[in-house]
Amino acid sequence: METQSIVDRLLKNMGNMHELGRQRAFELGNPFYAQFKEDGDYWRKEMPTGEKYLVTIDVIFDEHDMPVDVKDTIIKKLDNL
């Protein structure tokens, strides 16, 4: 029986990438940000507690042009969708 590498398995099911990013953000105690077409130029921010917000974001870069922080501004709280 041929075994698949983890990369091959992830690439086979690209639909799970969103969920893996969300899970990892929560493991680190961070919020998860995602953009959805229906939200226009805004982002959705989901907290590990399940609270969801519509926000704008500003990515802060260091002197090497590497992202180091995300500052968000809450536009409104979203009901659990």
URRARA-V463744 format. One line per field, one symbol per residue. ss: DSSP state (H for helix, E for strand, C for the rest). psi: psi as a letter, one per 20 degrees, with the letter a starting at -180 (. if undefined). burial: # if it has 9 or more other C-alpha atoms within 8 Angstrom, else .. A space follows every 10 residues. Layout:
# URRARA-V463744
ss->???
psi->???
burial->???
This chain:
# URRARA-V463744
ss->CCCCCHHHHH HHCHHHHHHH HHHHHHHCCC CEEECCHHHC CCEEEECCCC CEEEEEEEEE ECCCCCEEEE EEEEEEEECC C
psi->ppqqrhgggg hhmiiigghg ggggghhijq rppqpqgijc irqpppqhii qqqprqqopp qaijkppiqp pqppgqpqqp .
burial->........## .......... ##..##...# ##..#...#. .#######.. #######.## #......... ...#..##.. .
